[in-house]
Amino acid sequence: MIEVMEAYRDAIKTRRLNIKPMFQDFDRTKCNHVTKTQFVRVLNLLKIDISSEILSLLLKKYMDKGNADVVNYFEFINDVDRP
């Protein structure tokens, strides 16, 4: 899992990506949450291949504790897009 997070950090840094707007495009209510499908779609835009097992772990880590259908992308961004 650590290697995956490093891969995302490297991709964001190398490509100089600002991923927050990518997620915000899907976050109509501005609550820092998107659906699982939308989260995966943004991850796919980053073009980092990961296994379904790792994807499942990512979803479990960032899923909203009160609603298993949404993902807290704000926490993900804080973990992978550090200054």
KOLVEXDREN-835570 format. One record per residue (C-alpha): x negated, y, z negated; residue in one letter. Coordinates in nm, 2 decimals. Each point is the difference from the previous one (the first is absolute). Layout:
% residues N
      px      py      pz  residuo
       X       Y       Z        A
...
This chain:
% residues 83
      px      py      pz  residuo
    0.00    0.00    0.00        M
   -0.29    0.24   -0.08        I
   -0.14   -0.06    0.35        E
    0.34    0.09    0.16        V
    0.02    0.32   -0.20        M
   -0.36    0.09    0.11        E
    0.10   -0.07    0.36        A
    0.28    0.25   -0.03        Y
   -0.22    0.26   -0.16        R
   -0.26   -0.05    0.27        D
    0.25    0.03    0.28        A
    0.16    0.31   -0.15        I
   -0.34    0.16   -0.05        K
   -0.16   -0.10    0.33        T
    0.30    0.10    0.21        R
    0.06    0.31   -0.22        R
    0.37   -0.10   -0.03        L
    0.25    0.19   -0.21        N
    0.23   -0.29   -0.09        I
    0.23    0.19   -0.23        K
    0.20    0.16    0.29        P
    0.03   -0.34    0.16        M
    0.19   -0.12   -0.30        F
    0.19    0.32   -0.05        Q
    0.14   -0.03    0.35        D
    0.19   -0.30   -0.14        F
    0.08    0.15   -0.34        D
    0.31    0.20    0.08        R
    0.09    0.05   -0.37        T
   -0.35    0.11   -0.09        K
   -0.02   -0.24   -0.29        C
   -0.34   -0.15    0.08        N
    0.16   -0.34    0.09        H
    0.06   -0.17    0.33        V
    0.15   -0.34    0.09        T
   -0.23   -0.30    0.03        K
    0.05    0.00    0.37        T
   -0.11    0.36    0.03        Q
   -0.30   -0.06   -0.23        F
   -0.11   -0.29    0.22        V
    0.05    0.22    0.32        R
   -0.23    0.27   -0.14        V
   -0.26   -0.27   -0.09        L
    0.02   -0.13    0.35        N
   -0.07    0.35    0.14        L
   -0.33   -0.02   -0.19        L
   -0.09   -0.30    0.21        K
   -0.15   -0.21   -0.28        I
    0.08   -0.37    0.03        D
    0.09   -0.17   -0.32        I
    0.15   -0.33   -0.08        S
    0.36   -0.04   -0.11        S
   -0.12   -0.11   -0.34        E
   -0.20    0.33   -0.05        I
    0.30    0.20    0.14        L
    0.22   -0.18   -0.26        S
   -0.25    0.10   -0.28        L
    0.00    0.36    0.12        L
    0.38    0.01    0.00        L
    0.02   -0.14   -0.34        K
   -0.26    0.25   -0.13        K
    0.18    0.30    0.14        Y
    0.37   -0.10   -0.02        M
    0.22    0.22   -0.21        D
    0.06   -0.18   -0.32        K
    0.37    0.09   -0.01        G
    0.07   -0.08    0.37        N
   -0.18   -0.28    0.17        A
    0.10    0.13    0.35        D
   -0.20    0.31   -0.02        V
   -0.38    0.07   -0.02        V
   -0.16    0.29   -0.19        N
   -0.23    0.13    0.28        Y
   -0.13    0.28   -0.23        F
   -0.18   -0.25   -0.22        E
   -0.15   -0.17    0.31        F
   -0.12    0.33    0.13        I
   -0.16    0.08   -0.33        N
   -0.19   -0.33    0.01        D
   -0.12    0.01    0.36        V
   -0.04    0.37    0.08        D
   -0.23    0.13   -0.28        R
   -0.19    0.32    0.05        P
